[in-house]
């Protein structure tokens, strides 16, 4: 198991930055993560300055912060993200070529799945840690249903997860949750972030098994 995956399983939350963040936003968010002992952060490639932000985060924090690249959809995305210094990759879907590109570069990949067929294909390709996306479309009940035939897989619900519903996903069996604009929206104030993050971490400690 790669170090980034171990950290995700341990902290049980992937703070996900989607959009364009200022240097002040990033300083505030990373400071709060350090305050709570968190060492994993994902920055999606949907923002115009995403690759530069990933590179800057790695320059500023080095090995103390695992920085992932999200919304990785192609082999070209894999190459660009790793060149920027990404420690792991997260995709909204799973394809064989994406899995091959990550494997050839010995990079940790969390593929996106939603259906049993997608979960099975990703599992056969060697991925036990899978992003359940978009989680909000099926809710915790969908996660619980998937874990029926796939109790050996580790799902990370993402998309629609927020401090108000995170506990329900952990009770349903999530190994971790990805939270983006439901908490970490660009320009969010420190108190909102601190309160929401504390709520999610309390839910992670209280609900479900890793």
N, C-alpha and C positions, 0 to 999 in steps of 0.2 A: 504494500500500500504506500502510495507516494505521500510525502509530508503534508502537502496541501490538503489532500483528502483526509488525513488523520486530524488535521486542525479543524476541518469542517465538521467532522463527526464529533469532535470534542466540544466545540463552541456552539454547535447546533443552530447557527444562524449565518446566512450569507448576506451581509448588507450589500445591496445592489444599487449602483449609481447609474441612472438612465437619464440622459439629457446633457446639458452643458452646465458645468459647475465652475464657479470662480475659484481662484486660489484660496480665498477666504473660506468658501464652502468646504473645500477639501481639508483645510487646516482644522476647521471646526469638527468635521466628521471624524477624521483620523484621531484627533485628540480625544473625542468621546469614546472611540473604540479602545484606545489605549487605557483610558480611565476604567473601562469595564473588563480589561484583560483580553480583548478580542484581537485576533491576529489575521483575519481573513476579510478581504474586501473584493467585490467584483465591480468592474466598470464596463458597461456595455459599449459595443462598437457603434451604437446608433448616434452618439453625439459627435459633432464635427471635430472636436479636439480629443477624442477618446484615446487614440494611440499616444499622443503627446502627454495626456494626463497619466496614462499607465506608466510611461517612461519616467515622468516626474515623480510619481509616487514611489517607484522602485529606487530612484536616486535618493529621495529624501529618507526612506525608511529601510532600504536594504532587506536583509533577511528577517527583520522583525515584523514584516507585514507580507503575507501572501496576497499578491494582487492578481486577480483573475480577469480574463477578457470574456465578456458576455456577448450574446448574439453572434457567435461565431458560426457562420453558415457554409463556408467554402474552404477548400484547401488554401486558397490565397489568404483568407482571413487568418487561418492557422499560422501561416508564415509571417504575416504582418504582426500579429499579436505577440508571437514569441520573439520576434526581432525587437519589439518594444519592451521586452522584459517580463511578459506575463508568466506567472507561475503555474497557472492552470487555465483551462478553457471551458466555457459553458455554451451550449448550443440550444436553440429552441426546438431542434429536431435531431433525429439520428439518421445518417446515411452511411453507407459502407465506405465511400471515399473520404468522408470526414473522419471516420474512425481510423482509416489507414493513414491519413495525413498526420493525425495526432500520434499514432503508434510509431510511425517512422521517425518522429522527432522526440520520442520517449516523453511525451507530455501528458499530464493528467487531463482527461476530458470528462465532463459531465453532460451526457447527451439528453436532449429533451424527448419525452415520451408522453402519450396521453392514453393510448389504448393498450389492451393486453398484447396485441400483435407487435406493437412498437417496443413494448417492454421486453418481450421475448427475443426480438431481433437484437436489441442492444445487449441483452444478457448473453446471448450466444456469441456476440463479438467481444465479450469479456468485461462489460461494464455493469457492475453491481450497484454503483451509486448513480442514480438517474434523477433528472429534473422532471418533475410532474408539472407540465405546462400546457395550457394555462389552467392553473389550479382552480381559479375562481369559477370556471365553467362547470365543474362538477362538485366542487366543495369537498369538505372532509369525507362525505359519504363515498365519493368516487375513489379517494385514496384508500379508504377502508375496504372497498370492494376489490381493488387491485391487489391488495395485500392478501386476500383470500387465496388465490392460486399462486401468488408470488411472495410468500413470507420471507424468502431468502434475499429479496431485493431491498435496497435502501433508497427510499424516495425523498426528494427535496421539493415539496410543493412551492411553486413560484408563480406569480401573476395573480393579483387579487388578495394576497396575504398582507395583513396589517396588524397592528397591536390589538385590535378588538377581536380578531378571529384566530390569531396564531395558536392560542391554547387548544382550540378545537382540532387543528391539524396535528398537534402533538399527541392529543388523546387518540386520534385516529391512527397513529403509528408513524408519523413523519420522523425521519432520522434527523432532519434539519429543515429549516424553511428559508426561502429567499425572499427578502423584503426590499422592495424598491421605492417607488414614489408613494407607496402607502405609509412610508415613514421618512425616507431619505430624499425628499423632493429638493431640487435646487432652491436655495434661499431659505430653507427651514430654520427656525430659530433654535437656539441652544436648548432652551427649556423643553420645547416640544420633542426634540430629538432625545434628550436625556430621559424624559418620562416614558416615551414610547419604547425606547431601547430597554429600559429597566423592566417594563411590562412583558416584553417578548422573552427576555432572559429568564424571568420568573416562571413564565409558562414552559420554557424549555426544561427548566430544572424539575418542574412539577409533573409534566405529562409525558407519557410514552416511554419507550425504551430505545436505547441507541442501537 
